[in-house]
Amino acid sequence: MTLVSLATTTALAALSTFNLPTECDVPTYAIYKPRGVLSRTGTDNRRTLTDLMVTAGLKPLSKHVGRLDLETGGLILVTADALLLEAALSMPSAISIRCPPPPTGPGENLNAAAGTEIPFQPLAKTYELLLAGRYQHDAAEIEQLRSPLTHSRGGKEYHSDSATVRFIRCFQSEALATEYSLLDCHDDDEKNNIETRRDAIRKKRQQSIYSRKTGELIQPFILADGWLTEVELTIHQGRHHQIRRLCARAGLKLRHLRRTSFGPIELHSMQPGDVRMLGAEEKARLYHACVPCLEGAHERRIRAMAAARGARPL
């Protein structure tokens, strides 16, 4: 894993035409979380985002925007700005952040803008899905991925909006159909490196086995004869493993899941384990997408927190 300069991955490192308040001048990183790394900071028996930042030579940050489950790879944002974290995650506390300041000019309508929450839709998150099986773009199973989802958890019912699905391709690959568990892995463990695991999978795939039905030697079973389907899916909520639930509802076997973008931020050419600082324009676009009325937002957040503390019973 490495600290990647934005200039090596995208032209967005050019000087920004946006002016951000000085409070926004804090580190914000994009991390390509490998498969098998926990979406948390701190120390653990498994590798965490902190381990990735330390290996990249960075001072670890504790605030990460969103999470990916252990078997999912892709983009995670880490920031030192609590305002950006709350706004990007659409936390309840972010409502006061997005309210414009009260008008002060003599000709302004004092009732029109003050305290009015700006309509906000959670940031779009885009994923690439690798599915086992041969499906066309208009297959019923693919269509089901687009439908809204309702699920229960902890005795409470949750509703998720419809997803946008883009069909990418359908192809046959016995290698990828059996080695999908190595996608987005990062070779950070000499005792269990990727090539050793790949060799073990291929050796097993090439070994004949005895049929339980006939007793004859046959080739190992490969689901759907190695056919795979790739689709791109965009959602705005993503709670409680929404995509995995969508696949289960549609009867699809999800082989791999990767997040490729979060709002205006994309992976670009990053590799699993890479960490890079957001470029000037990227960072400005992220702030303006999360906090439409950015001027004074940090002060509004501080006042809201103080008011909440004052409202607590003694």
C-alpha positions as CSV (number, residue, x, y, z in Angstrom):
1,M,0.0,0.0,0.0
2,T,1.3,3.4,-0.8
3,L,0.6,7.1,-0.5
4,V,-0.5,8.1,-4.0
5,S,-0.1,11.6,-5.3
6,L,-3.3,12.8,-6.9
7,A,-1.2,14.1,-9.8
8,T,-0.4,10.5,-10.7
9,T,-4.0,9.5,-10.9
10,T,-6.0,12.5,-12.1
11,A,-5.7,16.0,-13.5
12,L,-7.8,17.3,-10.6
13,A,-4.7,18.2,-8.7
14,A,-4.8,21.6,-10.5
15,L,-5.4,24.7,-8.3
16,S,-9.0,24.9,-7.3
17,T,-11.3,27.6,-8.6
18,F,-13.4,27.2,-5.4
19,N,-12.5,29.0,-2.2
20,L,-13.0,26.9,0.9
21,P,-13.2,28.4,4.5
22,T,-10.0,28.0,6.5
23,E,-11.8,25.5,8.8
24,C,-11.9,23.1,5.8
25,D,-8.1,23.1,5.5
26,V,-7.7,19.8,7.2
27,P,-6.5,16.4,5.9
28,T,-9.0,14.3,3.9
29,Y,-7.9,11.1,2.3
30,A,-9.3,8.6,-0.2
31,I,-8.5,5.0,0.7
32,Y,-8.9,2.0,-1.5
33,K,-9.9,-0.5,1.2
34,P,-8.7,-4.0,0.3
35,R,-10.9,-7.1,0.8
36,G,-10.3,-8.4,4.3
37,V,-9.5,-5.1,5.9
38,L,-12.0,-3.8,8.6
39,S,-13.8,-0.5,8.0
40,R,-12.7,0.9,11.3
41,T,-9.8,2.8,12.8
42,G,-7.7,1.8,15.7
43,T,-6.0,-1.6,16.4
44,D,-7.6,-5.1,15.9
45,N,-6.5,-8.6,15.2
46,R,-7.3,-7.9,11.6
47,R,-5.9,-5.0,9.6
48,T,-7.8,-1.7,9.8
49,L,-7.9,1.6,8.0
50,T,-5.4,2.8,10.6
51,D,-2.9,0.1,9.5
52,L,-3.3,1.4,5.9
53,M,-2.6,5.0,6.9
54,V,0.4,4.1,9.0
55,T,1.9,2.0,6.3
56,A,1.5,4.9,3.9
57,G,3.4,7.1,6.3
58,L,0.5,9.1,7.4
59,K,-0.8,10.2,10.8
60,P,-3.9,8.1,11.3
61,L,-7.3,9.9,11.3
62,S,-10.2,8.5,13.3
63,K,-13.2,9.7,11.3
64,H,-14.2,7.6,8.3
65,V,-17.1,8.4,6.0
66,G,-19.3,5.3,5.7
67,R,-18.2,1.7,6.0
68,L,-17.7,-1.4,3.8
69,D,-18.1,-4.9,5.1
70,L,-15.1,-7.2,5.4
71,E,-15.5,-8.9,2.0
72,T,-16.1,-5.6,0.1
73,G,-13.3,-3.5,-1.4
74,G,-13.3,0.0,-2.7
75,L,-13.4,3.6,-1.8
76,I,-13.6,5.0,1.8
77,L,-13.0,8.6,2.8
78,V,-11.2,9.5,6.0
79,T,-11.2,13.1,7.3
80,A,-10.2,15.2,10.2
81,D,-13.3,17.4,9.8
82,A,-16.3,16.4,11.9
83,L,-18.5,18.7,9.9
84,L,-17.7,16.9,6.7
85,L,-18.2,13.6,8.3
86,E,-21.7,14.4,9.6
87,A,-22.8,16.1,6.4
88,A,-21.5,13.3,4.1
89,L,-23.3,10.7,6.2
90,S,-26.5,12.7,6.5
91,M,-26.5,12.5,10.3
92,P,-29.4,14.2,12.1
93,S,-26.9,16.8,13.4
94,A,-26.1,17.8,9.9
95,I,-29.6,19.5,9.5
96,S,-28.4,22.7,11.3
97,I,-25.2,22.6,9.2
98,R,-27.1,22.9,6.0
99,C,-29.4,25.7,7.1
100,P,-28.4,29.0,5.6
101,P,-27.5,31.9,8.0
102,P,-30.3,34.4,8.7
103,P,-30.4,37.3,6.3
104,T,-28.8,40.5,7.5
105,G,-29.3,43.0,4.7
106,P,-32.2,45.6,5.0
107,G,-33.8,44.4,1.8
108,E,-33.8,40.7,2.5
109,N,-36.8,38.7,3.5
110,L,-36.2,37.8,7.2
111,N,-38.7,34.9,7.1
112,A,-37.8,33.3,3.8
113,A,-34.3,32.0,4.4
114,A,-33.5,32.0,8.1
115,G,-33.6,28.6,9.6
116,T,-34.8,26.9,6.5
117,E,-33.2,23.5,5.8
118,I,-31.9,23.2,2.2
119,P,-33.3,20.1,0.5
120,F,-30.6,17.5,0.5
121,Q,-30.3,14.0,-1.0
122,P,-27.7,11.7,0.4
123,L,-24.6,11.4,-1.7
124,A,-24.7,8.8,-4.5
125,K,-22.5,5.7,-4.0
126,T,-21.6,3.6,-7.0
127,Y,-20.6,-0.1,-6.8
128,E,-19.4,-2.7,-9.3
129,L,-21.0,-6.1,-8.8
130,L,-19.6,-9.4,-10.1
131,L,-22.4,-12.0,-10.3
132,A,-22.2,-15.7,-10.9
133,G,-24.3,-16.7,-14.0
134,R,-25.2,-15.6,-17.5
135,Y,-27.6,-12.7,-17.5
136,Q,-28.6,-10.3,-20.2
137,H,-29.3,-6.6,-19.5
138,D,-33.1,-7.1,-19.5
139,A,-33.1,-10.3,-17.3
140,A,-35.7,-10.3,-14.6
141,E,-33.1,-10.8,-11.9
142,I,-31.2,-7.7,-13.0
143,E,-34.5,-5.7,-13.1
144,Q,-35.2,-6.7,-9.5
145,L,-32.0,-5.0,-8.4
146,R,-33.6,-1.7,-9.4
147,S,-36.7,-2.0,-7.1
148,P,-36.9,-0.4,-3.7
149,L,-36.1,-2.6,-0.8
150,T,-37.9,-3.1,2.6
151,H,-36.2,-5.1,5.3
152,S,-36.5,-5.6,9.0
153,R,-33.7,-5.4,11.5
154,G,-33.9,-5.4,15.3
155,G,-37.7,-5.3,15.2
156,K,-37.7,-2.2,13.1
157,E,-38.6,-1.9,9.4
158,Y,-36.4,0.0,7.0
159,H,-37.1,1.3,3.5
160,S,-34.5,1.9,0.8
161,D,-35.1,3.8,-2.4
162,S,-34.7,2.3,-5.8
163,A,-31.2,1.8,-7.3
164,T,-29.8,2.7,-10.7
165,V,-28.4,-0.3,-12.5
166,R,-26.1,-0.2,-15.6
167,F,-25.3,-3.5,-17.3
168,I,-21.6,-3.8,-18.1
169,R,-20.9,-7.2,-19.7
170,C,-21.5,-11.0,-19.5
171,F,-18.5,-13.2,-20.0
172,Q,-17.1,-16.7,-19.3
173,S,-13.9,-17.2,-17.2
174,E,-13.3,-20.3,-15.2
175,A,-10.3,-18.6,-13.6
176,L,-12.2,-15.6,-12.3
177,A,-15.3,-17.8,-11.4
178,T,-13.1,-19.7,-9.0
179,E,-10.6,-17.0,-7.9
180,Y,-13.0,-14.2,-7.2
181,S,-12.1,-14.3,-3.5
182,L,-8.8,-12.8,-4.4
183,L,-10.2,-9.7,-6.0
184,D,-9.2,-6.5,-4.3
185,C,-7.0,-8.4,-1.9
186,H,-3.7,-6.8,-0.9
187,D,-0.5,-8.8,-0.6
188,D,0.5,-7.7,2.9
189,D,1.0,-11.1,4.6
190,E,4.0,-13.1,3.5
191,K,2.6,-16.3,5.1
192,N,-0.7,-16.0,3.2
193,N,0.2,-14.0,0.1
194,I,-2.1,-13.8,-2.9
195,E,-0.1,-15.9,-5.3
196,T,0.2,-18.8,-2.8
197,R,-3.6,-18.7,-2.4
198,R,-4.1,-18.5,-6.1
199,D,-1.9,-21.5,-6.7
200,A,-3.8,-23.5,-4.2
201,I,-7.2,-22.6,-5.9
202,R,-5.9,-23.5,-9.3
203,K,-4.4,-26.8,-8.1
204,K,-7.7,-27.8,-6.6
205,R,-9.6,-26.7,-9.8
206,Q,-7.4,-29.0,-11.9
207,Q,-7.7,-32.1,-9.7
208,S,-10.3,-34.6,-10.8
209,I,-12.8,-35.8,-8.1
210,Y,-15.0,-38.9,-7.8
211,S,-18.6,-38.5,-8.6
212,R,-20.9,-39.4,-5.7
213,K,-23.5,-40.6,-8.1
214,T,-21.4,-42.8,-10.5
215,G,-18.1,-43.1,-8.7
216,E,-16.3,-42.0,-11.9
217,L,-13.5,-39.4,-12.0
218,I,-15.0,-36.0,-13.1
219,Q,-13.8,-32.4,-13.2
220,P,-14.6,-30.2,-10.3
221,F,-18.0,-28.4,-10.5
222,I,-17.8,-24.7,-11.5
223,L,-21.0,-22.8,-11.1
224,A,-22.7,-21.7,-14.3
225,D,-19.8,-23.2,-16.3
226,G,-17.8,-20.1,-15.3
227,W,-20.2,-17.5,-16.7
228,L,-20.1,-14.2,-14.9
229,T,-22.1,-10.9,-15.2
230,E,-20.9,-7.5,-14.3
231,V,-23.2,-4.6,-13.5
232,E,-22.8,-1.2,-11.9
233,L,-25.2,-0.1,-9.3
234,T,-25.8,3.3,-7.7
235,I,-27.6,3.9,-4.5
236,H,-28.0,6.8,-2.0
237,Q,-28.6,5.0,1.3
238,G,-26.8,1.8,1.5
239,R,-27.8,0.8,5.0
240,H,-27.6,-2.7,6.4
241,H,-25.9,-4.4,3.5
242,Q,-28.5,-3.1,1.0
243,I,-26.8,-4.4,-2.1
244,R,-26.3,-7.9,-0.7
245,R,-29.9,-8.0,0.4
246,L,-31.0,-6.9,-3.1
247,C,-28.9,-9.7,-4.7
248,A,-30.4,-12.3,-2.3
249,R,-33.9,-11.1,-3.1
250,A,-33.3,-11.5,-6.8
251,G,-31.7,-14.9,-6.3
252,L,-28.3,-13.7,-7.6
253,K,-25.0,-15.0,-6.3
254,L,-22.8,-12.0,-5.6
255,R,-19.1,-13.0,-6.0
256,H,-17.5,-9.6,-5.4
257,L,-18.5,-6.1,-4.5
258,R,-16.4,-2.9,-5.0
259,R,-17.3,0.7,-4.3
260,T,-16.0,2.9,-7.0
261,S,-17.3,6.3,-6.0
262,F,-18.7,8.3,-3.1
263,G,-20.4,11.4,-4.2
264,P,-18.0,13.3,-6.5
265,I,-14.9,11.3,-5.3
266,E,-13.8,8.3,-7.4
267,L,-11.1,5.6,-7.1
268,H,-9.6,6.5,-10.5
269,S,-6.5,4.4,-11.0
270,M,-5.9,3.6,-7.3
271,Q,-4.9,0.0,-6.3
272,P,-6.0,-1.9,-3.2
273,G,-4.3,-0.5,-0.1
274,D,-3.5,2.9,-1.7
275,V,-4.1,6.1,0.2
276,R,-4.2,9.5,-1.4
277,M,-4.9,13.1,-0.3
278,L,-7.9,14.7,-2.1
279,G,-7.0,17.2,-4.7
280,A,-8.1,20.8,-4.3
281,E,-11.0,20.7,-6.8
282,E,-12.1,17.2,-5.5
283,K,-12.2,18.5,-2.0
284,A,-14.2,21.6,-2.9
285,R,-16.7,19.6,-4.8
286,L,-17.1,17.2,-1.9
287,Y,-17.7,20.0,0.6
288,H,-20.2,21.8,-1.7
289,A,-22.1,18.5,-2.4
290,C,-22.4,17.9,1.3
291,V,-22.9,21.4,2.6
292,P,-24.6,23.6,0.0
293,C,-24.3,26.7,2.3
294,L,-20.8,26.2,3.4
295,E,-20.1,29.7,4.7
296,G,-20.4,29.7,8.5
297,A,-21.3,26.0,8.6
298,H,-18.6,25.2,11.2
299,E,-19.9,28.0,13.4
300,R,-23.5,26.8,13.0
301,R,-22.4,23.3,14.0
302,I,-20.6,24.6,17.2
303,R,-23.7,26.6,18.2
304,A,-26.0,23.6,17.6
305,M,-23.8,21.4,19.7
306,A,-23.7,24.0,22.5
307,A,-27.5,24.3,22.4
308,A,-27.9,20.5,22.5
309,R,-25.7,20.3,25.6
310,G,-27.7,23.1,27.3
311,A,-30.9,21.3,26.6
312,R,-29.8,18.2,28.4
313,P,-31.4,17.6,31.8
314,L,-29.1,17.9,34.7
